[in-house]
Amino acid sequence: MQNKKPTLELIQPSFGSSFSLMTYDKNKNDNARNWHFHPEVELVYINGGSGKRQIGSHISYFTDGDLIMIGSNLPHCGFTDKYTGNKNETVVQLPPDFLGEDLINRPEMKNIRYLFERSKSGLAFTGVTKRKVGEKIQLLQQKPGFERFIGILEILNTLQLSEEYQILNAGGFHIQAEIQDNDRINTIFNHVRTNFKESISLDEISDIAGMTVPSFCRYFKKMTGKTFTNFVNEYRLVHASTLLAEKPMSITEICYESGFNNFSHFNKSFKAFTGKSPSAYRNEFKKVISNSENQ
């Protein structure tokens, strides 16, 4: 995870539009490399290449480009760098109210409402959906205002209907934080980041948050969609997945380096979290890591 709390990024809509649309040439999107968040829902199409996703508590790798949807206020990093090898990257950023309360609540908009709700956990689209929707996203830049608006609605509807996707944050992790909550939730997250290898009691973290244990448990569940215990466990598993992909350590070493004190429990938890054993997970990403390092 990042070494500092995510920063709030301020986004302005494109000229004459209710949302922002930017296309970057290969490796030119440098303004979003830092760990950041924003109220806007973000749709990113990376045309070709291999790279790393870091969205919420999720870290993984993509090959042959990517199509990602990131919900409002979900912290993330940029996805391309000098090693990615992509042709270009298109970023669409939609203010949460860009349709207006009246329009978004119309029956015809139900698919888009559902998609926005699911995007709070981060979504990665694959297969035909990635290719066809990616092409449509790239064409938005060439369309005049009204056609561009209709085009983005059609894209969002297609994404909601698609079954070719992965939910990036298992257990529904997302931050539903107003700006005034940012300091408190970041204090909690930073304490976990610094101390996840040790035991963190509810009494300890509640005191740090300035809350009673029952109040803290309710608050944390509301903010993240999961219990604090599950969050810490998943943080450890995400750290383990990063080490498996990037470090030449034995799986036993990674188990203890990630805060687990029982190897059997680590293996069982990792498979439940990722759908793969630690060794299978490592083998799956050897190729993308090798390609990135050799470019």
Salt bridges, closest charged atoms under 4 A:
GLU9 OE1 - HIS36 NE2 3.15
GLU40 OE1 - HIS38 ND1 3.84
GLU42 OE1 - HIS38 NE2 2.98
GLU42 OE2 - HIS76 NE2 3.40
ASP66 OD2 - ARG53 NE 2.69
ASP102 OD2 - ARG106 NH2 3.92
GLU117 OE1 - LYS120 NZ 3.03
ASP183 OD1 - LYS5 NZ 3.25
GLU204 OE2 - HIS191 NE2 2.74
GLU234 OE1 - LYS226 NZ 2.28
GLU246 OE2 - LYS52 NZ 3.03
GLU257 OE2 - LYS197 NZ 2.45
GLU284 OE1 - LYS276 NZ 3.50
